[in-house]
């Protein structure tokens, strides 16, 4: 069958310094799903509408006229597009099979299904679910009836450990991604693991467990990425690259042989100087550390369960071995004080790190969604979802900590301006 996989716009989102490659890089979840379908004989095209303005009518006509079935993800900043596109597709051809998945489907599936006229909502990992749906369509075993609301048998519900064995998935078919096929991508996302074993209150993860690629799989894929696609640098999309320090050591052995440079997202309480040094020797150029707050009390309340001393030790160790260091901060967590906000800025003045501030966003699936829902939106989930969608995730502020808005804005802006100043010459390779 001809399958179109659609990436909706990311309204209001601008790739910050160091992640400009995001605009052209394949998203691993889509690449993995496409590769699975291709391996079983289906034809797949990626329809990437993340950037620019797009006419919904024209997109719908293209989808219906070119494909037998389409899948589309749901995320903040593009949900309006998904709603409109699905409605137009169903107006043009009520029987066209439309499958929805993604972050919003996992977090608030009933709300998505109430607003999007899709035939199937996939909760959890999509590779085998999508393969099953397309296979049933191809054989005639299933036909859309307009509002079946089917959750395919065996799909994982939000919060359960990852079901897919990453070693059972086909090698990513990178050639179908326009930027790679045209030779315009030198930096890309890649995953060595999926899922996160932690439970931070501000973070919406589909999975709470973790599934990892075996080293032999990793080595084979990295070799192909380097030799056949001319990729030079990887940004590991693993939510927590260092969840297992022993695995970091093992993976570094594979990465050292790959000839690739790379960067990753990490906690601050897992590795010592020797661990960071091992990463540096294996090609790591930058680490993104989840500092989040400079208050131990706030970190505990948020479920991070790290300490200020952990962040100091990790930053000192990473800088000492020659790594560039990016520090994530969440501005507006419960319990922040004027003093702890000042300490965020002071921390970045003390160490030559690149701060990456984000306002606390009440993401669907987190406890802050419920707080914002009751405090600002009178319990109206559609109203909160629409507000977040229009304002663009990561660029909005709902004050949930009780400090004056001006204090949060001042802290965010101070960190942001420092980020822009320090990131010169330290960004990931993007061409």
C-alpha positions as semicolon CSV with decimal commas, in nm:
position;residue;x (nm);y (nm);z (nm)
1;X;0,000;0,000;0,000
2;X;0,101;0,362;-0,046
3;X;0,138;0,520;0,299
4;X;0,181;0,891;0,373
5;X;0,327;0,983;0,711
6;X;0,251;1,345;0,797
7;X;0,442;1,580;1,026
8;X;0,223;1,881;1,111
9;X;0,355;2,235;1,163
10;X;0,519;2,344;1,487
11;X;0,348;2,681;1,521
12;X;0,557;2,938;1,704
13;X;0,852;2,702;1,741
14;X;1,199;2,824;1,643
15;X;1,495;2,589;1,681
16;X;1,721;2,743;1,947
17;X;2,095;2,779;1,884
18;X;2,260;2,440;1,873
19;X;1,954;2,257;1,741
20;X;1,902;2,417;1,400
21;X;1,944;2,074;1,244
22;X;1,605;1,988;1,392
23;X;1,442;2,166;1,099
24;X;1,582;1,914;0,849
25;X;1,670;1,608;1,052
26;X;1,463;1,289;1,047
27;X;1,252;1,219;1,353
28;X;1,347;0,872;1,470
29;X;0,993;0,765;1,559
30;X;0,880;0,838;1,203
31;X;1,189;0,684;1,046
32;X;1,142;0,368;1,249
33;X;0,776;0,339;1,150
34;X;0,852;0,407;0,784
35;X;1,136;0,153;0,784
36;X;0,909;-0,114;0,929
37;X;0,644;-0,056;0,660
38;X;0,904;-0,054;0,382
39;X;1,055;-0,379;0,509
40;X;0,716;-0,544;0,459
41;X;0,673;-0,420;0,104
42;X;0,473;-0,101;0,148
43;X;0,561;0,229;-0,020
44;X;0,611;0,516;0,222
45;X;0,651;0,892;0,180
46;X;0,728;1,146;0,451
47;X;0,518;1,463;0,425
48;X;0,708;1,717;0,634
49;X;0,505;2,033;0,702
50;X;0,695;2,146;1,011
51;X;0,824;2,465;0,851
52;X;0,645;2,735;0,657
53;X;0,279;2,797;0,581
54;X;0,067;2,530;0,414
55;X;-0,276;2,533;0,254
56;X;-0,482;2,268;0,433
57;X;-0,711;2,211;0,133
58;X;-0,415;2,151;-0,098
59;X;-0,247;1,918;0,151
60;X;-0,569;1,717;0,195
61;X;-0,619;1,680;-0,180
62;X;-0,260;1,563;-0,217
63;X;-0,296;1,308;0,063
64;X;-0,623;1,161;-0,065
65;X;-0,503;1,159;-0,426
66;X;-0,161;1,005;-0,359
67;X;-0,199;0,752;-0,078
68;X;-0,408;0,457;0,036
69;X;-0,374;0,542;0,405
70;X;-0,212;0,816;0,610
71;X;-0,072;0,848;0,960
72;X;-0,029;1,179;1,140
73;X;0,127;1,270;1,473
74;X;-0,030;1,503;1,729
75;X;0,181;1,761;1,910
76;X;0,145;2,109;2,053
77;X;0,181;2,383;1,796
78;X;0,028;2,171;1,523
79;X;-0,291;2,025;1,667
80;X;-0,499;2,293;1,494
81;X;-0,355;2,174;1,163
82;X;-0,430;1,809;1,244
83;X;-0,793;1,892;1,325
84;X;-0,843;2,093;1,007
85;X;-0,658;1,850;0,783
86;X;-0,845;1,546;0,913
87;X;-1,179;1,722;0,865
88;X;-1,099;1,820;0,507
89;X;-0,969;1,471;0,424
90;X;-1,291;1,317;0,552
91;X;-1,498;1,571;0,362
92;X;-1,318;1,483;0,038
93;X;-1,329;1,108;0,101
94;X;-1,513;0,985;0,413
95;X;-1,367;0,638;0,361
96;X;-1,002;0,744;0,353
97;X;-0,817;0,565;0,638
98;X;-0,657;0,813;0,878
99;X;-0,445;0,703;1,173
100;X;-0,341;0,933;1,462
101;X;-0,068;0,887;1,721
102;X;0,196;1,095;1,893
103;X;0,239;1,281;2,224
104;X;-0,112;1,423;2,256
105;X;-0,277;1,095;2,160
106;X;-0,078;0,925;2,435
107;X;-0,152;1,187;2,700
108;X;-0,515;1,280;2,630
109;X;-0,650;1,021;2,382
110;X;-1,019;1,088;2,446
111;X;-0,977;1,462;2,388
112;X;-0,785;1,400;2,064
113;X;-1,045;1,152;1,939
114;X;-1,323;1,397;2,024
115;X;-1,160;1,665;1,809
116;X;-1,000;1,475;1,522
117;X;-1,213;1,261;1,285
118;X;-0,953;0,987;1,254
119;X;-1,033;0,617;1,227
120;X;-0,771;0,478;1,463
121;X;-0,588;0,624;1,760
122;X;-0,260;0,451;1,844
123;X;-0,148;0,475;2,205
124;X;0,214;0,387;2,268
125;X;0,470;0,270;2,016
126;X;0,358;0,280;1,657
127;X;0,577;0,048;1,450
128;X;0,392;-0,281;1,485
129;X;0,056;-0,112;1,536
130;X;0,086;0,077;1,207
131;X;0,211;-0,235;1,029
132;X;-0,089;-0,429;1,159
133;X;-0,337;-0,161;1,052
134;X;-0,191;-0,125;0,703
135;X;-0,175;-0,503;0,665
136;X;-0,542;-0,537;0,757
137;X;-0,633;-0,264;0,509
138;X;-0,431;-0,431;0,233
139;X;-0,595;-0,769;0,292
140;X;-0,944;-0,626;0,320
141;X;-0,976;-0,758;0,675
142;X;-1,064;-0,411;0,801
143;X;-1,221;-0,104;0,648
144;X;-1,270;0,234;0,817
145;X;-1,623;0,301;0,935
146;X;-1,567;0,666;1,017
147;X;-1,544;0,655;1,399
148;X;-1,424;0,311;1,500
149;X;-1,191;0,444;1,772
150;X;-0,995;0,119;1,748
151;X;-0,685;0,077;1,959
152;X;-0,495;-0,201;1,778
153;X;-0,438;-0,515;1,978
154;X;-0,106;-0,519;2,156
155;X;-0,031;-0,148;2,154
156;X;0,120;-0,007;2,467
157;X;-0,079;0,231;2,681
158;X;0,084;0,542;2,820
159;X;0,297;0,477;3,126
160;X;0,381;0,113;3,049
161;X;0,736;0,002;2,966
162;X;0,837;0,009;2,599
163;X;0,712;-0,299;2,420
164;X;0,922;-0,290;2,106
165;X;1,260;-0,461;2,105
166;X;1,471;-0,197;1,933
167;X;1,686;-0,475;1,787
168;X;1,379;-0,616;1,608
169;X;1,324;-0,295;1,414
170;X;1,469;-0,259;1,064
171;X;1,771;-0,042;0,991
172;X;1,641;0,314;0,942
173;X;1,554;0,380;0,576
174;X;1,708;0,725;0,577
175;X;1,693;0,769;0,201
176;X;1,323;0,845;0,212
177;X;1,390;1,161;0,414
178;X;1,424;1,453;0,169
179;X;1,707;1,631;0,349
180;X;1,923;1,321;0,368
181;X;1,840;1,206;0,016
182;X;1,944;1,546;-0,116
183;X;2,264;1,554;0,090
184;X;2,158;1,855;0,299
185;X;2,182;1,688;0,640
186;X;2,509;1,628;0,823
187;X;2,365;1,625;1,176
188;X;2,066;1,412;1,276
189;X;1,876;1,273;1,569
190;X;1,936;0,910;1,660
191;X;1,827;0,686;1,945
192;X;2,021;0,418;2,128
193;X;1,738;0,370;2,376
194;X;1,371;0,450;2,415
195;X;1,177;0,544;2,726
196;X;1,280;0,697;3,058
197;X;1,293;0,521;3,398
198;X;1,234;0,845;3,590
199;X;0,917;1,033;3,684
200;X;0,986;1,407;3,673
201;X;0,660;1,593;3,726
202;X;0,711;1,846;3,444
203;X;0,803;1,593;3,175
204;X;0,549;1,403;2,965
205;X;0,699;1,074;2,851
206;X;0,508;0,802;2,670
207;X;0,703;0,532;2,853
208;X;0,838;0,499;3,203
209;X;1,060;0,199;3,131
210;X;1,357;0,181;2,897
211;X;1,446;-0,037;2,599
212;X;1,801;-0,030;2,457
213;X;1,969;-0,130;2,134
214;X;2,232;-0,401;2,156
215;X;2,586;-0,293;2,071
216;X;2,596;-0,510;1,759
217;X;2,283;-0,338;1,625
218;X;2,421;0,001;1,719
219;X;2,753;-0,064;1,545
220;X;2,588;-0,180;1,222
221;X;2,353;0,118;1,205
222;X;2,622;0,374;1,284
223;X;2,846;0,230;1,015
224;X;2,571;0,266;0,757
225;X;2,483;0,617;0,873
226;X;2,844;0,726;0,835
227;X;2,935;0,548;0,511
228;X;2,614;0,560;0,308
229;X;2,455;0,885;0,422
230;X;2,756;1,106;0,497
231;X;2,628;1,192;0,844
232;X;2,900;1,342;1,062
233;X;2,732;1,427;1,391
234;X;2,454;1,271;1,600
235;X;2,225;1,422;1,860
236;X;2,105;1,132;2,071
237;X;1,733;1,167;2,134
238;X;1,743;0,924;2,427
239;X;1,549;1,098;2,708
240;X;1,817;0,986;2,955
241;X;2,136;0,869;2,785
242;X;2,307;0,792;3,117
243;X;2,025;0,604;3,291
244;X;2,270;0,314;3,319
245;X;2,633;0,426;3,369
246;X;2,760;0,080;3,279
247;X;2,576;0,097;2,949
248;X;2,726;0,439;2,877
249;X;3,070;0,283;2,908
250;X;2,972;0,000;2,673
251;X;2,810;0,229;2,415
252;X;3,112;0,458;2,418
253;X;3,320;0,166;2,296
254;X;3,097;0,139;1,989
255;X;3,090;0,513;1,932
256;X;3,468;0,538;1,948
257;X;3,487;0,304;1,647
258;X;3,221;0,491;1,447
259;X;3,419;0,804;1,362
260;X;3,113;1,016;1,445
261;X;3,093;1,305;1,687
262;X;2,789;1,326;1,909
263;X;2,601;1,487;2,197
264;X;2,333;1,368;2,437
265;X;2,091;1,458;2,717
266;X;2,185;1,350;3,069
267;X;2,109;1,371;3,438
268;X;2,359;1,531;3,674
269;X;2,389;1,250;3,926
270;X;2,509;0,951;3,725
271;X;2,863;1,001;3,591
272;X;3,191;1,113;3,747
273;X;3,491;1,267;3,575
274;X;3,609;0,930;3,442
275;X;3,271;0,874;3,279
276;X;3,274;1,212;3,109
277;X;3,632;1,154;2,997
278;X;3,529;0,825;2,840
279;X;3,253;1,004;2,651
280;X;3,494;1,272;2,531
281;X;3,740;1,013;2,399
282;X;3,461;0,837;2,208
283;X;3,361;1,148;2,013
284;X;3,124;1,335;2,246
285;X;3,147;1,710;2,197
286;X;2,861;1,839;2,410
287;X;2,639;1,724;2,697
288;X;2,295;1,863;2,782
289;X;2,254;1,841;3,160
290;X;1,917;1,858;3,336
291;X;1,994;2,107;3,614
292;X;1,634;2,240;3,619
293;X;1,651;2,433;3,950
294;X;1,901;2,554;4,209
295;X;1,684;2,451;4,502
296;X;1,706;2,102;4,649
297;X;1,352;2,138;4,782
298;X;1,217;2,230;4,439
299;X;1,402;1,942;4,274
300;X;1,251;1,700;4,523
301;X;0,898;1,834;4,480
302;X;0,932;1,811;4,102
303;X;1,033;1,445;4,125
304;X;1,382;1,509;3,987
305;X;1,551;1,394;4,309
306;X;1,890;1,540;4,228
307;X;2,073;1,804;4,431
308;X;2,256;2,129;4,370
309;X;2,582;1,959;4,460
310;X;2,523;1,701;4,187
311;X;2,491;1,974;3,925
312;X;2,808;2,148;4,044
313;X;3,006;1,824;4,037
314;X;2,877;1,719;3,692
315;X;2,945;2,060;3,536
316;X;3,295;2,079;3,681
317;X;3,377;1,725;3,564
318;X;3,238;1,772;3,212
319;X;3,414;2,105;3,162
320;X;3,737;1,966;3,302
321;X;3,761;1,698;3,031
322;X;3,688;1,949;2,755
323;X;3,317;1,899;2,687
324;X;3,084;2,183;2,598
325;X;2,803;2,193;2,853
326;X;2,441;2,298;2,808
327;X;2,230;2,328;3,123
328;X;1,851;2,297;3,112
329;X;1,651;2,512;3,352
330;X;1,275;2,507;3,417
331;X;1,165;2,854;3,522
332;X;0,857;2,849;3,746
333;X;0,857;2,515;3,930
334;X;0,667;2,479;4,259
335;X;0,855;2,627;4,552
336;X;1,093;2,857;4,364
337;X;1,190;3,173;4,551
338;X;1,348;3,498;4,443
339;X;1,672;3,366;4,590
340;X;1,664;3,034;4,402
341;X;1,589;3,216;4,075
342;X;1,885;3,446;4,136
343;X;2,098;3,139;4,199
344;X;2,012;3,004;3,853
345;X;2,170;3,312;3,698
346;X;2,457;3,302;3,947
347;X;2,528;2,939;3,862
348;X;2,566;3,029;3,495
349;X;2,785;3,326;3,585
350;X;3,011;3,098;3,788
351;X;3,054;2,830;3,520
352;X;3,111;2,876;3,142
353;X;2,802;2,676;3,049
354;X;2,531;2,744;2,790
355;X;2,201;2,792;2,976
356;X;1,886;2,666;2,811
357;X;1,587;2,812;2,998
358;X;1,228;2,699;2,950
359;X;0,918;2,823;3,123
360;X;0,724;2,554;3,305
361;X;0,470;2,428;3,051
362;X;0,162;2,241;3,179
363;X;0,204;1,959;2,928
364;X;-0,083;1,711;2,889
365;X;-0,006;1,404;3,092
366;X;0,177;1,592;3,369
367;X;0,042;1,702;3,705
368;X;0,090;2,065;3,601
369;X;-0,175;2,016;3,332
370;X;-0,427;1,952;3,608
371;X;-0,306;2,252;3,811
372;X;-0,336;2,488;3,514
373;X;-0,669;2,335;3,416
374;X;-0,829;2,417;3,748
375;X;-0,652;2,746;3,817
376;X;-0,688;2,920;3,482
377;X;-0,935;2,733;3,260
378;X;-1,223;2,634;3,490
379;X;-1,168;2,268;3,414
380;X;-1,206;2,308;3,037
381;X;-0,955;2,072;2,878
382;X;-1,036;2,185;2,521
383;X;-0,971;2,547;2,621
384;X;-0,634;2,469;2,779
385;X;-0,529;2,253;2,484
386;X;-0,627;2,526;2,238
387;X;-0,437;2,788;2,438
388;X;-0,120;2,579;2,451
389;X;-0,149;2,488;2,085
390;X;-0,184;2,849;1,970
391;X;0,092;2,984;2,189
392;X;0,346;2,718;2,095
393;X;0,492;2,477;2,348
394;X;0,809;2,608;2,509
395;X;0,731;2,976;2,445
396;X;0,446;3,036;2,687
397;X;0,419;3,101;3,057
398;X;0,149;3,011;3,303
399;X;0,257;3,120;3,648
400;X;0,199;2,821;3,873
401;X;0,457;2,896;4,144
402;X;0,316;3,214;4,299
403;X;0,608;3,449;4,233
404;X;0,545;3,771;4,037
405;X;0,541;3,720;3,661
406;X;0,812;3,984;3,635
407;X;1,051;3,769;3,840
408;X;1,006;3,468;3,613
409;X;1,042;3,677;3,299
410;X;1,357;3,847;3,430
411;X;1,520;3,514;3,515
412;X;1,424;3,353;3,186
413;X;1,545;3,651;2,984
414;X;1,875;3,676;3,170
415;X;1,947;3,309;3,103
416;X;1,827;3,333;2,743
417;X;2,049;3,630;2,660
418;X;2,344;3,453;2,819
419;X;2,265;3,148;2,605
420;X;2,275;3,358;2,289
421;X;2,602;3,518;2,393
422;X;2,780;3,198;2,485
423;X;2,653;2,965;2,215
424;X;2,858;3,135;1,941
425;X;3,098;2,883;1,795
426;X;2,968;2,603;2,016
427;X;2,660;2,492;1,824
428;X;2,619;2,150;1,671
429;X;2,725;2,108;1,311
430;X;2,422;2,177;1,095
431;X;2,547;2,167;0,734
